[in-house]
């Protein structure tokens, strides 16, 4: 036995040393002695600190920080300082090493970055620890963006090795990645990492659709490759006359992006022709980039007919994440549309490695620094450190992770960039908080518009103010940017507190008459009524949404053993049995047990199925403990899953189906097709009836030869649902059948 242990340790040692050597080989340039020493010391400290730890897969834990460091270096393009921090990123959180130890050995800058990568300890009181930890990372981001890039590398390696985790943990991590890290990767210009995040998340959260698209891509791989070669051949011949070296190749689109197109455009896989993009990469001097790209565009449009409505010029106006490229959609052979992307080697490196590559070329780029503008917007969101972490996370996603933007102008002609969907009131707050606070009217293109007017590219906006004007809570419905929401919310909170004081005094009088402890009773009422805080309870009473007298009447007063009086639920209603003698409490009917929740039989819990996603027996599911409606069972691919699992993961419980039962579940289908007359409804309903299924509701609309139907069915399990979808797809006049999320 002792020999086996020694052998295992020896194998671990070889594995660790090989991983470290592979890391060092990734450095393309010779390291300075100071950097070599720092990396070696960080490696040795991490090896020693993690020596007794193993990952869920069974491998030595130290292999994880080494892999993270390698991703930082090889896939993101960071340097030796980031490698040191990546090697140390878990030592403070998971071992006896302290931040002070890091500071003494490596200096204050490394210690600060490692601190940004270290989660808040478990004693930190927060409604959402995940959101608080993310806010902590972002505070460090505005000082040194490498912290977030290392965090990206950490999450990427965790996702790549997620298979060894139990499925409920996989769901939480995938949802958080989909909700925050994939959009953030996009915002930082990390195209490859964003794409990999999206595909890996879909594989876990929506395995069924992921595997189906993967299978279809595999089946059509040969025909796609031959088509790409047929498309590229004439381009390659004409481009060779240009005075610059170039590459031209086809790039398959990700499984997630294909599924997103199927879902948003309501078309089947077989009707999506742009399953790949053709990319032309030119190796030109920076001063010749724009001219060279437009020259290549001219060649492409001479060979293939372009769709001018699909031209996207991100060279003249780069995307908000620094992305530069010309995109054109052309009609290729066999009547198929193909997207062609034209860019230079510099643009391609920025598109692949994002922020790190952007800084490499920063002094050579002519346009404004898009990342500095973005970091300024993040700093503005962080100006309110006392704000709710979950609200902060929502604001950050809506304001800082947007995909598209609008360009608008001040009366003096200064251009401002806001996220697509921003309103006139958002613009007012973007100029200055005081202008937003006191905004009384807004003109767009010399016409008075509502404050909630949605901005369009090229709008010129003038804001009028009144010192007596103040924001109200209703203003939150008229803005989308995080800065505006945070500023309005802070004013609304103060107003709530002011009005809430009146409600508090009313409640104090009612509870004083009952002679119960005020603070203890308020805590009880907050929980029983589903409020987040006493302030919300007081405000509801002050605004007469709750009547304090009626509220208190719902409960009874009890006396503890110590003689303290407290509020409690009234006893369950007692009903007489048929014999008229014995009585028993009326019990709530529970849902028929067919689940295991956290490994325990479902009948021990009061649960119901979420109507936002309507789970069907056989769907991957999880249980979520709501504030006041018991446990809700959601599908893993539920539209709300990412938000729930990211912000309230501590309320989520593992759930799985037990043996199949005869229970029925409601599911909803969306069906589109050719409206060829009054027989459509009969054919659809007859087809469903032939399957032995009952229809709960049926809604259909026809327009210019096209119909869309929404049908709600009762099914027993996932197999029955799939059978219904296949049968409906086989009808001649039906184009698409999809399950409504």
Secondary structure, 3 states (H helix, E strand, C coil): CHHHHHHHHHHHHHHHHHHHHHHHHCCCCCCCHHHHHHHHHHHHHHHHHCCCCECCCCCECHHHHHHHHHHHHHHHCCCHHHHHHHHHCCHHHHCCCCHHHHHHHHCHHHHHHHHHHCCCCCCCCCCCHHHHHHHHHHHHHCCCCHHHHHHHHHHHHHHHCHHHCCHHHHHHHHHHHHHHHHHHHHHCCCHHHHHHHHHHHHHHHCHHHHHHHHHHHHHCHHHHHHHHHHHHHHHHHHHCCCCCEEEEEEEECCHHHHHHHHHHHCCCHHHCCCCEEEEEEEECCHHHHHHHHHHHHHHHHHHCEEEEEEEEECCCCCCCCCCCCEEEEEECHHHCEEEEEEEEHHHHHHHHHCHHHHHHCHHHCCCCCHHHHHHHHHHHHCCCCCCCHHHHHHHHHHHHCCCCEEEEEECCCCEEEEECCCEHHHHHHHHCHHHHHCEEEEEECCEEECCCCECCCCCEEEEEECCCCCCCHHHHHHCCCHHHHHHHHHHHHHHHHHHHHHHHHHHHHHHHHHCCCHHHHHHHHHHHHCCCCHHHHHHHHHCCCCCHHHHHHCEEEEECCCCCEEEEECCCCEEECCCCCCEEECCCCCCCCCEEECCEEHHHCCEEECCCCCCCCCCCEEEEECCCCCEEEEECCCCCHHHHHHHCHHHEEEEEECCCCCCCEEEEEEEEEECCCCHHHHHHHHHHHHCCCEEEEEEEEEECCEEEEEEEEEECCHHHHHHHHHHHHCCCCEEEEEECC
